[in-house]
Amino acid sequence: MTYLYQEQNWQSQMSDLITSPAELLNILELSVDDLLSGALLASEQFKLRVPRAFVRKMQVGNAFDPLLLQILPHHLELEEHQGFITDPLGEEQANQLPGVLHKYKSRFLLTLTGACAVHCRYCFRRHFPYQENLPKSEDWLKIKDYLEAHPEINEVILSGGDPLTLSNRKLALWIERLTTLNQIKILRIHSRVPIVIPERIDEELVSLLKNSRLRVILVVHSNHPAELDDLTCSKLSQLAKHNILVLNQAVLLKGVNDSAQILVELSHRLFEAQILPYYLHVLDKVKGAHHFDLGTEKINEIYTEVLASLPGYLVPKLVREIAGENNKTPLFGVTTF
């Protein structure tokens, strides 16, 4: 690397993100003009945003580094493709109240923030109208009323954006509110932050989660074993010591992890960190992400080899989320997705 890295707390890292394509390419010693021009154009629509610690995991001089491909804006994002739309999961219809998405019977999702530590180029919420949907403190009573009117809801999912970009104080406030409702038994937190800024798993957060009466599940998002360095694995494995279940969901991405060998290695690396593979998502057809898409035949070929190479407990479920369906749709063996 062409710069020195000094260990920082997670808040400092969040305030010192790389947002300039030119700076990113310079750090990685990549001077490819077409990469920069494409990145500048695409970042006008969906800005580059990546922590420096995550960039340290990338290979200098490699324009096809699998971590870089996930976050570097690309001119292909500007192309129009049939079926690739701004709301591929039909979340506008499921948006019952500010911050509330209720798609599945027993689960209820809160988008507490539109902020992320990293902008993944394939993000299915890259066009989501966050400013119109962030719950304010005064919205809590409406949310509480909604939950009580739906006693079948027993699990709340904190999402975003990324809920772990919030301070521990704000997280504690929302967890305390949810804890007052006896019907809520499980708290699930979906976050990419521990993968890109592992220092986010600090003592205060661990204490907050382990002392909740709710059964806490953290679902992280790692797509490639190179994301899981020793520090990241060490931080995440701390959670298992406190009875906090950690699961991983990945997205199958062309050029990033489109081989059984990479996915098998990812599952083994996750297990070393006491994380269980959970879902392997087929790409959501969001506008701007077509260049990551894989054909049905290739996906089935990869997954067949994954099944043959891993014990069942290390095989993530191959799924697609389809707008309006009551659950995620299992895909293995399906001839058309």
Secondary structure, DSSP 8 states (H G I E B T S, - for coil): --S------HHHHHTS-B--HHHHHHHTT---HHHHHHHHHHHTTS---B-HHHHTTS-TT-TT-HHHHHHS--GGGG---TT-BS-TT-HHHHEEETTEE--STTEEEEE--S--SS--TT-TTTT--GGGT---GGGHHHHHHHHHT-TT--EEEEESS-GGGS-HHHHHHHHHHHHT-TT--EEEEEESHHHH-GGGS-HHHHHHHHT-SSEEEEEE---SGGG--HHHHHHHHHHHTTT-EEEEEEE--TTTS-SHHHHHHHHHHHHHTT-EEEEEE----BTT-GGG---HHHHHHHHHHHHHHS-GGG--EEEE--TT-SS-EE-TT-S--
